[in-house]
Amino acid sequence: IGPLFYKRGIEATSLGIAAVGALGLNYWLKILFARARPALWDWIIHVGHHSFPSGHAMGSMVIYGFLAYVLAKQFPQWRRQIFASMTGL
């Protein structure tokens, strides 16, 4: 919503494409690796997907990576610090 609020349609579209692409890639990789979830305890709900790769980790990587890209493009003098912070995340 932020990029649309500040009239940055290209960034909003790019973020949407990156997010949908990450979802699709994550789903495809889960099928490819087919790693079962650990059966350490009884589940309250049944999750039908495999456990690897983590959708939360991939989603975070895409959002933080895109944010770092946009910030580095806008503030080139802070580029190294921005990418170092993103890598730390």
C-alpha positions as CSV (number, residue, x, y, z in Angstrom):
1,I,0.0,0.0,0.0
2,G,2.9,2.3,0.8
3,P,4.2,2.7,-2.8
4,L,0.7,3.3,-4.1
5,F,0.1,6.0,-1.4
6,Y,3.2,7.8,-2.5
7,K,2.3,7.5,-6.2
8,R,5.0,5.0,-7.0
9,G,3.1,2.7,-9.3
10,I,6.2,1.0,-10.9
11,E,7.5,0.0,-7.4
12,A,4.1,-1.2,-6.3
13,T,3.7,-3.3,-9.5
14,S,7.3,-4.7,-9.2
15,L,6.7,-5.6,-5.5
16,G,3.4,-7.4,-6.4
17,I,5.1,-9.3,-9.2
18,A,8.0,-10.3,-6.9
19,A,5.6,-11.4,-4.1
20,V,3.5,-13.5,-6.5
21,G,6.7,-14.9,-8.1
22,A,8.1,-15.8,-4.6
23,L,4.8,-17.6,-3.8
24,G,4.9,-19.6,-7.0
25,L,8.6,-20.4,-6.6
26,N,8.1,-21.5,-3.0
27,Y,5.2,-23.8,-4.0
28,W,7.2,-25.3,-6.8
29,L,10.3,-25.9,-4.6
30,K,8.1,-27.5,-1.9
31,I,6.9,-30.0,-4.5
32,L,10.4,-30.5,-5.9
33,F,12.0,-31.2,-2.5
34,A,9.0,-32.9,-1.0
35,R,10.4,-32.9,2.6
36,A,7.8,-34.1,5.1
37,R,7.0,-32.1,8.2
38,P,8.5,-33.5,11.4
39,A,6.0,-35.7,13.3
40,L,7.2,-34.7,16.8
41,W,3.7,-34.0,18.2
42,D,0.0,-34.2,17.4
43,W,-1.1,-31.4,15.1
44,I,-4.0,-29.1,16.0
45,I,-4.6,-28.4,12.3
46,H,-3.4,-30.4,9.3
47,V,-1.0,-28.6,7.0
48,G,-1.1,-30.0,3.6
49,H,2.2,-28.7,2.3
50,H,5.7,-29.9,2.7
51,S,8.1,-28.2,5.2
52,F,10.9,-27.1,3.0
53,P,11.6,-24.4,1.9
54,S,10.1,-22.0,4.4
55,G,7.5,-19.7,3.0
56,H,8.0,-17.2,5.8
57,A,11.7,-17.0,5.1
58,M,11.3,-16.6,1.4
59,G,8.6,-14.0,1.8
60,S,10.7,-12.0,4.2
61,M,13.7,-12.2,1.9
62,V,11.6,-10.9,-1.1
63,I,10.1,-8.0,0.9
64,Y,13.3,-7.0,2.6
65,G,15.3,-7.4,-0.5
66,F,12.9,-5.3,-2.5
67,L,12.8,-2.6,0.2
68,A,16.7,-2.6,0.2
69,Y,16.7,-2.3,-3.6
70,V,14.3,0.7,-3.6
71,L,16.1,2.4,-0.8
72,A,19.5,1.9,-2.4
73,K,18.2,3.3,-5.7
74,Q,16.8,6.3,-3.9
75,F,19.8,6.9,-1.7
76,P,22.9,5.7,-3.6
77,Q,25.3,7.2,-1.1
78,W,24.0,4.8,1.6
79,R,24.0,1.8,-0.7
80,R,26.5,-0.4,1.1
81,Q,25.0,0.3,4.5
82,I,21.5,-0.5,3.1
83,F,22.6,-3.8,1.6
84,A,24.6,-4.7,4.7
85,S,21.5,-4.1,6.9
86,M,19.4,-6.2,4.5
87,T,22.0,-9.0,4.6
88,G,21.9,-8.9,8.5
89,L,18.1,-9.3,8.4
